[in-house]
Structures are given as structure tokens and as C-alpha cells.
Amino acid sequence: MGTPINLNKHRKAKARAEQKAQADANAVRFGRTKAERMLDAAREEKTATFLDQHKFDDE
């Protein structure tokens, strides 16, 4: 006879592995690198600055 297996631990380990696989798949599909996020933030800041510099004051 083999060693007894704790079925509850086995079930939880299997669920964790499935969740990790799903998370990895989502990271590939939707994730962006830190460099991409920083580039977008810099572009947004530059655009906002440019628009603020070209506002007309109607007073």
C-alpha cells in the first residue's frame, strides 16, 4: 500500500495551479510592461502641458 494522500490538500493545490495558469494567461493578454506604462504617462503629461500652455484666457 502507498502513502495516504490528503485529498483536501490535493484539491486546493490543483485549484491554486489552475488560478496561476489563468493569471499568467491574463497577464500575457492584458498586461503592459512598466516601460509602456511610463511612456504613456509621459505622453499624457506632455500633452496636458502643451494644452495648458496654449489656453486662451477669456476675461
CHARMM-style PDB file with segment names, atoms N, HN, CA, C and O in Angstrom:
ATOM      1  N   MET     1       0.829  -1.171   0.000  1.00  0.00      PROA
ATOM      2  CA  MET     1       0.000   0.000   0.000  1.00  0.00      PROA
ATOM      3  C   MET     1       0.884   1.249   0.000  1.00  0.00      PROA
ATOM      4  O   MET     1       1.925   1.276   0.656  1.00  0.00      PROA
ATOM      5  N   GLY     2       0.469   2.275  -0.733  1.00  0.00      PROA
ATOM      6  HN  GLY     2      -0.377   2.254  -1.266  1.00  0.00      PROA
ATOM      7  CA  GLY     2       1.238   3.508  -0.798  1.00  0.00      PROA
ATOM      8  C   GLY     2       0.950   4.408   0.393  1.00  0.00      PROA
ATOM      9  O   GLY     2       0.207   4.047   1.305  1.00  0.00      PROA
ATOM     10  N   THR     3       1.543   5.561   0.362  1.00  0.00      PROA
ATOM     11  HN  THR     3       2.147   5.854  -0.379  1.00  0.00      PROA
ATOM     12  CA  THR     3       1.323   6.506   1.451  1.00  0.00      PROA
ATOM     13  C   THR     3      -0.044   7.160   1.270  1.00  0.00      PROA
ATOM     14  O   THR     3      -0.487   7.372   0.141  1.00  0.00      PROA
ATOM     15  N   PRO     4      -0.708   7.479   2.372  1.00  0.00      PROA
ATOM     16  CA  PRO     4      -2.019   8.119   2.264  1.00  0.00      PROA
ATOM     17  C   PRO     4      -1.887   9.543   1.718  1.00  0.00      PROA
ATOM     18  O   PRO     4      -0.906  10.240   1.974  1.00  0.00      PROA
ATOM     19  N   ILE     5      -2.886   9.943   0.972  1.00  0.00      PROA
ATOM     20  HN  ILE     5      -3.683   9.376   0.764  1.00  0.00      PROA
ATOM     21  CA  ILE     5      -2.895  11.264   0.347  1.00  0.00      PROA
ATOM     22  C   ILE     5      -4.003  12.093   0.981  1.00  0.00      PROA
ATOM     23  O   ILE     5      -5.135  11.628   1.116  1.00  0.00      PROA
ATOM     24  N   ASN     6      -3.679  13.302   1.363  1.00  0.00      PROA
ATOM     25  HN  ASN     6      -2.759  13.679   1.253  1.00  0.00      PROA
ATOM     26  CA  ASN     6      -4.683  14.218   1.887  1.00  0.00      PROA
ATOM     27  C   ASN     6      -5.400  14.827   0.686  1.00  0.00      PROA
ATOM     28  O   ASN     6      -4.837  15.667  -0.016  1.00  0.00      PROA
ATOM     29  N   LEU     7      -6.626  14.411   0.453  1.00  0.00      PROA
ATOM     30  HN  LEU     7      -7.084  13.729   1.024  1.00  0.00      PROA
ATOM     31  CA  LEU     7      -7.371  14.847  -0.729  1.00  0.00      PROA
ATOM     32  C   LEU     7      -7.702  16.334  -0.678  1.00  0.00      PROA
ATOM     33  O   LEU     7      -7.790  16.985  -1.720  1.00  0.00      PROA
ATOM     34  N   ASN     8      -7.885  16.874   0.515  1.00  0.00      PROA
ATOM     35  HN  ASN     8      -7.814  16.346   1.361  1.00  0.00      PROA
ATOM     36  CA  ASN     8      -8.188  18.293   0.638  1.00  0.00      PROA
ATOM     37  C   ASN     8      -6.996  19.133   0.171  1.00  0.00      PROA
ATOM     38  O   ASN     8      -7.179  20.117  -0.546  1.00  0.00      PROA
ATOM     39  N   LYS     9      -5.788  18.756   0.569  1.00  0.00      PROA
ATOM     40  HN  LYS     9      -5.640  17.957   1.152  1.00  0.00      PROA
ATOM     41  CA  LYS     9      -4.591  19.474   0.128  1.00  0.00      PROA
ATOM     42  C   LYS     9      -4.393  19.325  -1.374  1.00  0.00      PROA
ATOM     43  O   LYS     9      -4.003  20.275  -2.053  1.00  0.00      PROA
ATOM     44  N   HSD    10      -4.662  18.143  -1.885  1.00  0.00      PROA
ATOM     45  HN  HSD    10      -4.980  17.371  -1.334  1.00  0.00      PROA
ATOM     46  CA  HSD    10      -4.515  17.907  -3.316  1.00  0.00      PROA
ATOM     47  C   HSD    10      -5.496  18.775  -4.106  1.00  0.00      PROA
ATOM     48  O   HSD    10      -5.132  19.359  -5.127  1.00  0.00      PROA
ATOM     49  N   ARG    11      -6.724  18.857  -3.638  1.00  0.00      PROA
ATOM     50  HN  ARG    11      -7.020  18.383  -2.809  1.00  0.00      PROA
ATOM     51  CA  ARG    11      -7.748  19.666  -4.316  1.00  0.00      PROA
ATOM     52  C   ARG    11      -7.362  21.143  -4.301  1.00  0.00      PROA
ATOM     53  O   ARG    11      -7.493  21.826  -5.317  1.00  0.00      PROA
ATOM     54  N   LYS    12      -6.888  21.639  -3.158  1.00  0.00      PROA
ATOM     55  HN  LYS    12      -6.782  21.084  -2.333  1.00  0.00      PROA
ATOM     56  CA  LYS    12      -6.502  23.045  -3.053  1.00  0.00      PROA
ATOM     57  C   LYS    12      -5.277  23.354  -3.912  1.00  0.00      PROA
ATOM     58  O   LYS    12      -5.209  24.418  -4.527  1.00  0.00      PROA
ATOM     59  N   ALA    13      -4.319  22.446  -3.959  1.00  0.00      PROA
ATOM     60  HN  ALA    13      -4.375  21.582  -3.458  1.00  0.00      PROA
ATOM     61  CA  ALA    13      -3.133  22.653  -4.785  1.00  0.00      PROA
ATOM     62  C   ALA    13      -3.510  22.694  -6.259  1.00  0.00      PROA
ATOM     63  O   ALA    13      -2.964  23.492  -7.022  1.00  0.00      PROA
ATOM     64  N   LYS    14      -4.436  21.842  -6.658  1.00  0.00      PROA
ATOM     65  HN  LYS    14      -4.880  21.194  -6.039  1.00  0.00      PROA
ATOM     66  CA  LYS    14      -4.884  21.832  -8.050  1.00  0.00      PROA
ATOM     67  C   LYS    14      -5.592  23.146  -8.392  1.00  0.00      PROA
ATOM     68  O   LYS    14      -5.390  23.699  -9.473  1.00  0.00      PROA
ATOM     69  N   ALA    15      -6.420  23.640  -7.471  1.00  0.00      PROA
ATOM     70  HN  ALA    15      -6.583  23.190  -6.593  1.00  0.00      PROA
ATOM     71  CA  ALA    15      -7.132  24.905  -7.701  1.00  0.00      PROA
ATOM     72  C   ALA    15      -6.141  26.065  -7.798  1.00  0.00      PROA
ATOM     73  O   ALA    15      -6.299  26.945  -8.645  1.00  0.00      PROA
ATOM     74  N   ARG    16      -5.123  26.072  -6.934  1.00  0.00      PROA
ATOM     75  HN  ARG    16      -4.995  25.358  -6.246  1.00  0.00      PROA
ATOM     76  CA  ARG    16      -4.106  27.128  -6.993  1.00  0.00      PROA
ATOM     77  C   ARG    16      -3.360  27.092  -8.320  1.00  0.00      PROA
ATOM     78  O   ARG    16      -3.080  28.143  -8.897  1.00  0.00      PROA
ATOM     79  N   ALA    17      -3.038  25.916  -8.806  1.00  0.00      PROA
ATOM     80  HN  ALA    17      -3.265  25.062  -8.337  1.00  0.00      PROA
ATOM     81  CA  ALA    17      -2.326  25.786 -10.072  1.00  0.00      PROA
ATOM     82  C   ALA    17      -3.184  26.290 -11.236  1.00  0.00      PROA
ATOM     83  O   ALA    17      -2.673  26.942 -12.146  1.00  0.00      PROA
ATOM     84  N   GLU    18      -4.473  25.993 -11.208  1.00  0.00      PROA
ATOM     85  HN  GLU    18      -4.888  25.464 -10.468  1.00  0.00      PROA
ATOM     86  CA  GLU    18      -5.368  26.465 -12.262  1.00  0.00      PROA
ATOM     87  C   GLU    18      -5.501  27.982 -12.223  1.00  0.00      PROA
ATOM     88  O   GLU    18      -5.515  28.629 -13.270  1.00  0.00      PROA
ATOM     89  N   GLN    19      -5.600  28.562 -11.015  1.00  0.00      PROA
ATOM     90  HN  GLN    19      -5.588  28.036 -10.164  1.00  0.00      PROA
ATOM     91  CA  GLN    19      -5.693  30.012 -10.898  1.00  0.00      PROA
ATOM     92  C   GLN    19      -4.412  30.684 -11.373  1.00  0.00      PROA
ATOM     93  O   GLN    19      -4.463  31.738 -12.006  1.00  0.00      PROA
ATOM     94  N   LYS    20      -3.265  30.083 -11.074  1.00  0.00      PROA
ATOM     95  HN  LYS    20      -3.223  29.227 -10.560  1.00  0.00      PROA
ATOM     96  CA  LYS    20      -1.991  30.645 -11.523  1.00  0.00      PROA
ATOM     97  C   LYS    20      -1.895  30.605 -13.039  1.00  0.00      PROA
ATOM     98  O   LYS    20      -1.406  31.553 -13.654  1.00  0.00      PROA
ATOM     99  N   ALA    21      -2.352  29.527 -13.643  1.00  0.00      PROA
ATOM    100  HN  ALA    21      -2.749  28.757 -13.143  1.00  0.00      PROA
ATOM    101  CA  ALA    21      -2.332  29.422 -15.102  1.00  0.00      PROA
ATOM    102  C   ALA    21      -3.237  30.483 -15.725  1.00  0.00      PROA
ATOM    103  O   ALA    21      -2.879  31.091 -16.734  1.00  0.00      PROA
ATOM    104  N   GLN    22      -4.402  30.703 -15.129  1.00  0.00      PROA
ATOM    105  HN  GLN    22      -4.692  30.209 -14.309  1.00  0.00      PROA
ATOM    106  CA  GLN    22      -5.326  31.718 -15.629  1.00  0.00      PROA
ATOM    107  C   GLN    22      -4.718  33.109 -15.474  1.00  0.00      PROA
ATOM    108  O   GLN    22      -4.835  33.939 -16.377  1.00  0.00      PROA
ATOM    109  N   ALA    23      -4.080  33.368 -14.355  1.00  0.00      PROA
ATOM    110  HN  ALA    23      -3.986  32.695 -13.622  1.00  0.00      PROA
ATOM    111  CA  ALA    23      -3.449  34.673 -14.123  1.00  0.00      PROA
ATOM    112  C   ALA    23      -2.321  34.915 -15.126  1.00  0.00      PROA
ATOM    113  O   ALA    23      -2.177  36.023 -15.641  1.00  0.00      PROA
ATOM    114  N   ASP    24      -1.534  33.898 -15.401  1.00  0.00      PROA
ATOM    115  HN  ASP    24      -1.651  32.997 -14.982  1.00  0.00      PROA
ATOM    116  CA  ASP    24      -0.460  34.040 -16.383  1.00  0.00      PROA
ATOM    117  C   ASP    24      -1.014  34.331 -17.774  1.00  0.00      PROA
ATOM    118  O   ASP    24      -0.461  35.145 -18.513  1.00  0.00      PROA
ATOM    119  N   ALA    25      -2.104  33.663 -18.121  1.00  0.00      PROA
ATOM    120  HN  ALA    25      -2.554  33.002 -17.521  1.00  0.00      PROA
ATOM    121  CA  ALA    25      -2.727  33.903 -19.427  1.00  0.00      PROA
ATOM    122  C   ALA    25      -3.262  35.329 -19.515  1.00  0.00      PROA
ATOM    123  O   ALA    25      -3.129  35.980 -20.551  1.00  0.00      PROA
ATOM    124  N   ASN    26      -3.865  35.815 -18.434  1.00  0.00      PROA
ATOM    125  HN  ASN    26      -3.973  35.286 -17.592  1.00  0.00      PROA
ATOM    126  CA  ASN    26      -4.382  37.181 -18.424  1.00  0.00      PROA
ATOM    127  C   ASN    26      -3.246  38.204 -18.493  1.00  0.00      PROA
ATOM    128  O   ASN    26      -3.380  39.244 -19.136  1.00  0.00      PROA
ATOM    129  N   ALA    27      -2.140  37.907 -17.835  1.00  0.00      PROA
ATOM    130  HN  ALA    27      -2.031  37.062 -17.312  1.00  0.00      PROA
ATOM    131  CA  ALA    27      -1.009  38.825 -17.871  1.00  0.00      PROA
ATOM    132  C   ALA    27      -0.464  38.956 -19.295  1.00  0.00      PROA
ATOM    133  O   ALA    27      -0.055  40.040 -19.710  1.00  0.00      PROA
ATOM    134  N   VAL    28      -0.460  37.876 -20.020  1.00  0.00      PROA
ATOM    135  HN  VAL    28      -0.792  36.995 -19.683  1.00  0.00      PROA
ATOM    136  CA  VAL    28       0.009  37.923 -21.404  1.00  0.00      PROA
ATOM    137  C   VAL    28      -0.979  38.698 -22.266  1.00  0.00      PROA
ATOM    138  O   VAL    28      -0.574  39.481 -23.124  1.00  0.00      PROA
ATOM    139  N   ARG    29      -2.270  38.485 -22.043  1.00  0.00      PROA
ATOM    140  HN  ARG    29      -2.600  37.848 -21.346  1.00  0.00      PROA
ATOM    141  CA  ARG    29      -3.275  39.130 -22.885  1.00  0.00      PROA
ATOM    142  C   ARG    29      -3.431  40.616 -22.576  1.00  0.00      PROA
ATOM    143  O   ARG    29      -3.529  41.426 -23.498  1.00  0.00      PROA
ATOM    144  N   PHE    30      -3.456  40.989 -21.294  1.00  0.00      PROA
ATOM    145  HN  PHE    30      -3.377  40.330 -20.545  1.00  0.00      PROA
ATOM    146  CA  PHE    30      -3.828  42.344 -20.919  1.00  0.00      PROA
ATOM    147  C   PHE    30      -2.699  43.145 -20.286  1.00  0.00      PROA
ATOM    148  O   PHE    30      -2.807  44.366 -20.169  1.00  0.00      PROA
ATOM    149  N   GLY    31      -1.637  42.500 -19.882  1.00  0.00      PROA
ATOM    150  HN  GLY    31      -1.549  41.508 -19.977  1.00  0.00      PROA
ATOM    151  CA  GLY    31      -0.586  43.180 -19.134  1.00  0.00      PROA
ATOM    152  C   GLY    31       0.263  44.085 -20.006  1.00  0.00      PROA
ATOM    153  O   GLY    31       0.443  43.850 -21.201  1.00  0.00      PROA
ATOM    154  N   ARG    32       0.775  45.121 -19.374  1.00  0.00      PROA
ATOM    155  HN  ARG    32       0.629  45.312 -18.403  1.00  0.00      PROA
ATOM    156  CA  ARG    32       1.705  46.011 -20.052  1.00  0.00      PROA
ATOM    157  C   ARG    32       2.953  46.111 -19.194  1.00  0.00      PROA
ATOM    158  O   ARG    32       2.890  45.992 -17.971  1.00  0.00      PROA
ATOM    159  N   THR    33       4.068  46.328 -19.833  1.00  0.00      PROA
ATOM    160  HN  THR    33       4.120  46.425 -20.827  1.00  0.00      PROA
ATOM    161  CA  THR    33       5.315  46.438 -19.090  1.00  0.00      PROA
ATOM    162  C   THR    33       5.369  47.792 -18.391  1.00  0.00      PROA
ATOM    163  O   THR    33       4.615  48.708 -18.722  1.00  0.00      PROA
ATOM    164  N   LYS    34       6.264  47.900 -17.430  1.00  0.00      PROA
ATOM    165  HN  LYS    34       6.876  47.157 -17.161  1.00  0.00      PROA
ATOM    166  CA  LYS    34       6.425  49.151 -16.706  1.00  0.00      PROA
ATOM    167  C   LYS    34       6.873  50.255 -17.662  1.00  0.00      PROA
ATOM    168  O   LYS    34       6.447  51.401 -17.522  1.00  0.00      PROA
ATOM    169  N   ALA    35       7.709  49.930 -18.611  1.00  0.00      PROA
ATOM    170  HN  ALA    35       8.055  48.998 -18.725  1.00  0.00      PROA
ATOM    171  CA  ALA    35       8.186  50.914 -19.586  1.00  0.00      PROA
ATOM    172  C   ALA    35       7.029  51.460 -20.420  1.00  0.00      PROA
ATOM    173  O   ALA    35       6.982  52.657 -20.701  1.00  0.00      PROA
ATOM    174  N   GLU    36       6.105  50.604 -20.813  1.00  0.00      PROA
ATOM    175  HN  GLU    36       6.143  49.631 -20.585  1.00  0.00      PROA
ATOM    176  CA  GLU    36       4.945  51.050 -21.590  1.00  0.00      PROA
ATOM    177  C   GLU    36       4.062  51.980 -20.769  1.00  0.00      PROA
ATOM    178  O   GLU    36       3.581  52.992 -21.276  1.00  0.00      PROA
ATOM    179  N   ARG    37       3.846  51.635 -19.488  1.00  0.00      PROA
ATOM    180  HN  ARG    37       4.236  50.812 -19.075  1.00  0.00      PROA
ATOM    181  CA  ARG    37       3.021  52.495 -18.629  1.00  0.00      PROA
ATOM    182  C   ARG    37       3.686  53.854 -18.421  1.00  0.00      PROA
ATOM    183  O   ARG    37       3.020  54.889 -18.442  1.00  0.00      PROA
ATOM    184  N   MET    38       5.007  53.840 -18.219  1.00  0.00      PROA
ATOM    185  HN  MET    38       5.547  52.999 -18.201  1.00  0.00      PROA
ATOM    186  CA  MET    38       5.713  55.105 -18.009  1.00  0.00      PROA
ATOM    187  C   MET    38       5.714  55.955 -19.276  1.00  0.00      PROA
ATOM    188  O   MET    38       5.606  57.178 -19.198  1.00  0.00      PROA
ATOM    189  N   LEU    39       5.834  55.329 -20.427  1.00  0.00      PROA
ATOM    190  HN  LEU    39       5.923  54.335 -20.491  1.00  0.00      PROA
ATOM    191  CA  LEU    39       5.800  56.057 -21.688  1.00  0.00      PROA
ATOM    192  C   LEU    39       4.440  56.716 -21.891  1.00  0.00      PROA
ATOM    193  O   LEU    39       4.368  57.879 -22.289  1.00  0.00      PROA
ATOM    194  N   ASP    40       3.371  55.987 -21.623  1.00  0.00      PROA
ATOM    195  HN  ASP    40       3.430  55.043 -21.300  1.00  0.00      PROA
ATOM    196  CA  ASP    40       2.030  56.560 -21.750  1.00  0.00      PROA
ATOM    197  C   ASP    40       1.828  57.718 -20.782  1.00  0.00      PROA
ATOM    198  O   ASP    40       1.236  58.733 -21.150  1.00  0.00      PROA
ATOM    199  N   ALA    41       2.309  57.581 -19.555  1.00  0.00      PROA
ATOM    200  HN  ALA    41       2.789  56.757 -19.256  1.00  0.00      PROA
ATOM    201  CA  ALA    41       2.175  58.656 -18.568  1.00  0.00      PROA
ATOM    202  C   ALA    41       2.940  59.898 -19.018  1.00  0.00      PROA
ATOM    203  O   ALA    41       2.450  61.017 -18.867  1.00  0.00      PROA
ATOM    204  N   ALA    42       4.136  59.707 -19.568  1.00  0.00      PROA
ATOM    205  HN  ALA    42       4.534  58.798 -19.691  1.00  0.00      PROA
ATOM    206  CA  ALA    42       4.930  60.840 -20.041  1.00  0.00      PROA
ATOM    207  C   ALA    42       4.239  61.528 -21.213  1.00  0.00      PROA
ATOM    208  O   ALA    42       4.232  62.755 -21.299  1.00  0.00      PROA
ATOM    209  N   ARG    43       3.665  60.748 -22.103  1.00  0.00      PROA
ATOM    210  HN  ARG    43       3.671  59.751 -22.033  1.00  0.00      PROA
ATOM    211  CA  ARG    43       2.945  61.336 -23.245  1.00  0.00      PROA
ATOM    212  C   ARG    43       1.729  62.128 -22.782  1.00  0.00      PROA
ATOM    213  O   ARG    43       1.465  63.220 -23.287  1.00  0.00      PROA
ATOM    214  N   GLU    44       0.988  61.578 -21.822  1.00  0.00      PROA
ATOM    215  HN  GLU    44       1.202  60.691 -21.412  1.00  0.00      PROA
ATOM    216  CA  GLU    44      -0.179  62.287 -21.298  1.00  0.00      PROA
ATOM    217  C   GLU    44       0.227  63.587 -20.608  1.00  0.00      PROA
ATOM    218  O   GLU    44      -0.444  64.607 -20.763  1.00  0.00      PROA
ATOM    219  N   GLU    45       1.309  63.554 -19.854  1.00  0.00      PROA
ATOM    220  HN  GLU    45       1.854  62.725 -19.728  1.00  0.00      PROA
ATOM    221  CA  GLU    45       1.788  64.753 -19.170  1.00  0.00      PROA
ATOM    222  C   GLU    45       2.237  65.807 -20.178  1.00  0.00      PROA
ATOM    223  O   GLU    45       1.962  66.995 -20.006  1.00  0.00      PROA
ATOM    224  N   LYS    46       2.922  65.373 -21.218  1.00  0.00      PROA
ATOM    225  HN  LYS    46       3.145  64.409 -21.358  1.00  0.00      PROA
ATOM    226  CA  LYS    46       3.389  66.314 -22.240  1.00  0.00      PROA
ATOM    227  C   LYS    46       2.202  66.950 -22.960  1.00  0.00      PROA
ATOM    228  O   LYS    46       2.206  68.152 -23.226  1.00  0.00      PROA
ATOM    229  N   THR    47       1.200  66.154 -23.271  1.00  0.00      PROA
ATOM    230  HN  THR    47       1.197  65.177 -23.055  1.00  0.00      PROA
ATOM    231  CA  THR    47       0.005  66.670 -23.940  1.00  0.00      PROA
ATOM    232  C   THR    47      -0.725  67.667 -23.047  1.00  0.00      PROA
ATOM    233  O   THR    47      -1.147  68.727 -23.510  1.00  0.00      PROA
ATOM    234  N   ALA    48      -0.874  67.328 -21.764  1.00  0.00      PROA
ATOM    235  HN  ALA    48      -0.532  66.467 -21.388  1.00  0.00      PROA
ATOM    236  CA  ALA    48      -1.554  68.228 -20.841  1.00  0.00      PROA
ATOM    237  C   ALA    48      -0.799  69.544 -20.704  1.00  0.00      PROA
ATOM    238  O   ALA    48      -1.411  70.611 -20.670  1.00  0.00      PROA
ATOM    239  N   THR    49       0.520  69.472 -20.625  1.00  0.00      PROA
ATOM    240  HN  THR    49       1.017  68.605 -20.652  1.00  0.00      PROA
ATOM    241  CA  THR    49       1.339  70.677 -20.522  1.00  0.00      PROA
ATOM    242  C   THR    49       1.201  71.527 -21.779  1.00  0.00      PROA
ATOM    243  O   THR    49       1.061  72.747 -21.693  1.00  0.00      PROA
ATOM    244  N   PHE    50       1.239  70.902 -22.919  1.00  0.00      PROA
ATOM    245  HN  PHE    50       1.353  69.911 -22.989  1.00  0.00      PROA
ATOM    246  CA  PHE    50       1.108  71.621 -24.190  1.00  0.00      PROA
ATOM    247  C   PHE    50      -0.233  72.333 -24.275  1.00  0.00      PROA
ATOM    248  O   PHE    50      -0.298  73.494 -24.680  1.00  0.00      PROA
ATOM    249  N   LEU    51      -1.302  71.644 -23.896  1.00  0.00      PROA
ATOM    250  HN  LEU    51      -1.249  70.701 -23.567  1.00  0.00      PROA
ATOM    251  CA  LEU    51      -2.627  72.253 -23.959  1.00  0.00      PROA
ATOM    252  C   LEU    51      -2.770  73.391 -22.950  1.00  0.00      PROA
ATOM    253  O   LEU    51      -3.401  74.405 -23.247  1.00  0.00      PROA
ATOM    254  N   ASP    52      -2.191  73.230 -21.764  1.00  0.00      PROA
ATOM    255  HN  ASP    52      -1.678  72.406 -21.523  1.00  0.00      PROA
ATOM    256  CA  ASP    52      -2.249  74.292 -20.766  1.00  0.00      PROA
ATOM    257  C   ASP    52      -1.502  75.534 -21.235  1.00  0.00      PROA
ATOM    258  O   ASP    52      -1.915  76.653 -20.929  1.00  0.00      PROA
ATOM    259  N   GLN    53      -0.422  75.357 -21.965  1.00  0.00      PROA
ATOM    260  HN  GLN    53      -0.087  74.449 -22.214  1.00  0.00      PROA
ATOM    261  CA  GLN    53       0.356  76.493 -22.442  1.00  0.00      PROA
ATOM    262  C   GLN    53      -0.362  77.254 -23.550  1.00  0.00      PROA
ATOM    263  O   GLN    53      -0.063  78.423 -23.793  1.00  0.00      PROA
ATOM    264  N   HSD    54      -1.307  76.602 -24.224  1.00  0.00      PROA
ATOM    265  HN  HSD    54      -1.551  75.652 -24.027  1.00  0.00      PROA
ATOM    266  CA  HSD    54      -1.966  77.233 -25.354  1.00  0.00      PROA
ATOM    267  C   HSD    54      -3.418  77.622 -25.064  1.00  0.00      PROA
ATOM    268  O   HSD    54      -4.215  77.794 -25.986  1.00  0.00      PROA
ATOM    269  N   LYS    55      -3.749  77.755 -23.805  1.00  0.00      PROA
ATOM    270  HN  LYS    55      -3.101  77.615 -23.056  1.00  0.00      PROA
ATOM    271  CA  LYS    55      -5.115  78.163 -23.449  1.00  0.00      PROA
ATOM    272  C   LYS    55      -5.266  79.675 -23.620  1.00  0.00      PROA
ATOM    273  O   LYS    55      -4.323  80.446 -23.440  1.00  0.00      PROA
ATOM    274  N   PHE    56      -6.468  80.057 -23.968  1.00  0.00      PROA
ATOM    275  HN  PHE    56      -7.234  79.430 -24.115  1.00  0.00      PROA
ATOM    276  CA  PHE    56      -6.820  81.463 -24.036  1.00  0.00      PROA
ATOM    277  C   PHE    56      -7.577  81.829 -22.777  1.00  0.00      PROA
ATOM    278  O   PHE    56      -8.450  81.084 -22.334  1.00  0.00      PROA
ATOM    279  N   ASP    57      -7.250  82.964 -22.203  1.00  0.00      PROA
ATOM    280  HN  ASP    57      -6.541  83.569 -22.563  1.00  0.00      PROA
ATOM    281  CA  ASP    57      -7.978  83.461 -21.032  1.00  0.00      PROA
ATOM    282  C   ASP    57      -9.025  84.444 -21.520  1.00  0.00      PROA
ATOM    283  O   ASP    57      -8.689  85.504 -22.046  1.00  0.00      PROA
ATOM    284  N   ASP    58     -10.276  84.101 -21.349  1.00  0.00      PROA
ATOM    285  HN  ASP    58     -10.549  83.239 -20.921  1.00  0.00      PROA
ATOM    286  CA  ASP    58     -11.380  84.992 -21.762  1.00  0.00      PROA
ATOM    287  C   ASP    58     -11.828  85.806 -20.561  1.00  0.00      PROA
ATOM    288  O   ASP    58     -12.740  85.417 -19.832  1.00  0.00      PROA
ATOM    289  N   GLU    59     -11.173  86.939 -20.368  1.00  0.00      PROA
ATOM    290  HN  GLU    59     -10.432  87.255 -20.961  1.00  0.00      PROA
ATOM    291  CA  GLU    59     -11.553  87.776 -19.247  1.00  0.00      PROA
ATOM    292  C   GLU    59     -11.846  89.177 -19.701  1.00  0.00      PROA
ATOM    293  OT1 GLU    59     -12.186  90.033 -18.885  1.00  0.00      PROA
TER     294      GLU     59
END
